[in-house]
């Protein structure tokens, strides 16, 4: 289910900050670093307190999606590392066992 939200432009200290709201399928295509950067930008805008209630809720919804996506990417990376570590451990144990024969 895609999140269909419009673009928001916010004037902050005479600087125009534009945060393009992301759809769920766009979030799922982000690399970890991209997702984290967008999440940080979103949190900064929420913390500034210059958003309407409706905008804040929309940002929060996108933030949850970004957080979940980044967590999933981290879990996948952790599993890859564990697989490599386990494979290395097994190979080391096999070499030690071969030396004892």
SETI-165752 format. One line per 10 residues: number of its first residue (from 1); for each residue x negated, y negated, z of N, C-alpha, C, CB. Coordinates in steps of 0.05 Angstrom, whole numbers, m for minus. Glycine has a CB too. Layout:
! SETI-165752
NUM) X,Y,Z,X,Y,Z,X,Y,Z,X,Y,Z; ...
! end
This chain:
! SETI-165752
1) m17,24,0,0,0,0,m18,m25,0,19,0,24; m16,m41,m20,m32,m65,m23,m21,m87,m6,m35,m73,m52; m39,m103,4,m31,m127,19,m30,m150,m1,m51,m133,43; m7,m160,m6,m4,m181,m26,m2,m208,m13,21,m175,m43; m24,m222,m10,m24,m248,3,m37,m268,m17,m40,m247,29; m28,m293,m15,m38,m314,m32,m65,m324,m22,m18,m337,m34; m78,m339,m39,m103,m352,m30,m97,m375,m11,m119,m363,m55; m115,m379,8,m111,m401,27,m134,m420,24,m109,m391,56; m128,m446,24,m149,m466,24,m145,m482,50,m147,m485,m1; m167,m485,65,m165,m498,90,m185,m522,91,m171,m478,114
11) m176,m545,99,m194,m568,101,m205,m568,129,m180,m594,94; m231,m567,132,m244,m566,158,m267,m586,157,m253,m538,165; m266,m607,174,m287,m627,175,m295,m637,147,m312,m615,188; m274,m643,131,m277,m654,104,m291,m634,85,m293,m679,105; m295,m610,93,m305,m589,75,m282,m571,68,m329,m573,88; m280,m564,44,m259,m545,36,m270,m517,37,m248,m552,7; m256,m501,53,m264,m473,56,m242,m457,44,m268,m465,87; m249,m440,25,m229,m423,11,m235,m394,18,m230,m428,m19; m216,m381,29,m218,m353,35,m197,m338,18,m214,m347,66; m207,m323,m1,m189,m308,m18,m180,m283,m3,m202,m302,m46
21) m154,m280,0,m144,m256,14,m148,m232,m4,m114,m260,21; m155,m211,8,m162,m186,m7,m139,m166,m6,m187,m173,5; m137,m152,m28,m118,m130,m28,m132,m105,m18,m106,m125,m57; m116,m86,m9,m128,m62,3,m146,m47,m16,m105,m43,12; m139,m45,m41,m156,m31,m60,m182,m46,m65,m142,m26,m87; m182,m72,m62,m207,m88,m65,m224,m83,m41,m200,m118,m68; m212,m81,m17,m228,m76,7,m241,m49,5,m209,m77,32; m228,m29,m5,m239,m2,m7,m262,0,m26,m217,17,m15; m266,m19,m44,m288,m20,m62,m313,m34,m51,m279,m33,m88; m310,m47,m29,m332,m63,m18,m353,m45,m6,m322,m82,3
31) m378,m53,m9,m400,m40,5,m400,m50,34,m428,m46,m9; m413,m36,51,m413,m43,79,m421,m72,84,m432,m25,95; m443,m80,72,m453,m107,76,m433,m129,67,m480,m111,62; m420,m123,45,m400,m142,34,m376,m144,53,m391,m134,6; m367,m121,62,m344,m120,80,m350,m134,106,m336,m91,85; m373,m129,117,m381,m142,142,m383,m172,139,m408,m131,152; m394,m182,116,m396,m211,112,m368,m223,110,m412,m216,86; m350,m210,96,m323,m221,93,m308,m220,120,m307,m205,72; m313,m200,136,m302,m198,162,m312,m221,180,m307,m171,175; m338,m226,179,m349,m248,194,m338,m275,186,m380,m248,191
41) m334,m279,160,m323,m304,150,m294,m307,160,m323,m305,119; m280,m286,159,m252,m286,168,m250,m292,198,m238,m259,162; m267,m280,214,m266,m284,243,m274,m313,249,m286,m265,257; m293,m324,234,m300,m352,238,m276,m370,234,m323,m360,220; m261,m365,213,m238,m382,207,m216,m378,228,m227,m375,179; m213,m354,237,m193,m350,259,m202,m364,284,m190,m320,264; m227,m363,291,m238,m376,315,m235,m406,314,m266,m368,319; m237,m418,290,m235,m447,288,m208,m457,297,m240,m455,259; m188,m441,296,m161,m449,305,m146,m468,288,m164,m461,332; m155,m471,263,m142,m490,244,m121,m477,226,m163,m504,228
51) m114,m452,231,m95,m438,215,m68,m439,227,m105,m408,211; m48,m437,210,m21,m435,220,m17,m407,231,0,m441,198; 5,m403,245,10,m377,256,12,m356,234,36,m377,273; 26,m363,213,30,m344,190,3,m337,178,48,m356,169; m14,m357,174,m41,m353,162,m57,m336,181,m55,m380,157; m56,m341,207,m71,m326,227,m63,m296,226,m67,m337,255; m38,m291,224,m28,m263,223,m38,m250,198,3,m262,225; m37,m264,175,m47,m253,150,m77,m247,152,m41,m272,127; m92,m265,163,m121,m261,166,m126,m237,184,m134,m287,177; m111,m236,206,m114,m213,225,m109,m187,211,m95,m217,249
61) m88,m185,194,m82,m160,180,m105,m152,162,m56,m164,164; m116,m172,147,m139,m166,130,m163,m158,147,m145,m191,112; m167,m172,169,m190,m165,186,m189,m137,196,m190,m184,210; m165,m127,204,m162,m99,213,m170,m80,190,m134,m94,222; m161,m86,166,m168,m69,143,m198,m69,138,m153,m79,117; m210,m93,139,m239,m95,135,m254,m79,157,m248,m124,135; m245,m82,182,m258,m68,204,m257,m38,200,m245,m76,231; m233,m28,193,m230,0,189,m247,11,166,m200,7,184; m248,m5,145,m265,3,122,m294,5,130,m261,m17,99; m304,m16,144,m332,m16,152,m338,7,172,m339,m43,166
71) m320,13,190,m323,35,208,m325,62,193,m301,36,229; m308,65,173,m308,89,157,m335,92,142,m285,89,137; m345,71,131,m371,72,117,m393,79,137,m377,45,103; m392,68,161,m412,75,181,m411,104,189,m409,57,206; m387,115,192,m383,143,199,m395,161,177,m354,150,203; m390,154,152,m401,170,129,m431,169,129,m390,159,103; m443,146,135,m472,143,136,m483,160,158,m480,113,139; m470,159,181,m479,175,204,m478,205,198,m461,169,229; m457,214,184,m455,242,177,m478,250,158,m428,248,163; m485,232,139,m507,238,120,m533,241,136,m509,216,99
81) m537,223,155,m562,223,171,m563,249,187,m564,199,190; m540,257,199,m540,281,215,m545,306,197,m512,284,228; m534,306,173,m540,329,155,m569,330,148,m523,326,129; m582,308,142,m610,308,136,m626,316,160,m619,279,127; m619,306,184,m633,313,209,m631,343,215,m623,297,232; m606,354,212,m602,382,217,m617,399,197,m572,389,215; m618,391,172,m632,406,151,m662,406,157,m627,395,123; m672,383,166,m700,381,173,m707,398,197,m708,351,178; m689,398,217,m693,414,241,m693,444,234,m670,409,261; m675,453,217,m674,481,209,m699,489,194,m649,486,191
91) m708,472,175,m733,478,160,m757,479,179,m737,456,139; m758,461,198,m780,461,218,m780,487,234,m779,437,236; m756,495,243,m754,520,259,m761,544,242,m725,523,269; m754,544,216,m761,566,199,m791,568,195,m747,563,172; m804,545,192,m833,544,190,m847,554,215,m843,516,183; m836,546,238,m848,556,263,m844,586,266,m835,541,287; m821,596,258,m815,624,260,m834,640,241,m786,630,254; m839,629,218,m857,641,199,m885,642,209,m856,627,172; m894,622,224,m921,622,235,m924,643,257,m927,594,247; m903,650,271,m904,669,293,m905,698,282,m880,666,311
101) m899,702,257,m898,730,247,m925,740,240,m880,732,223
! end
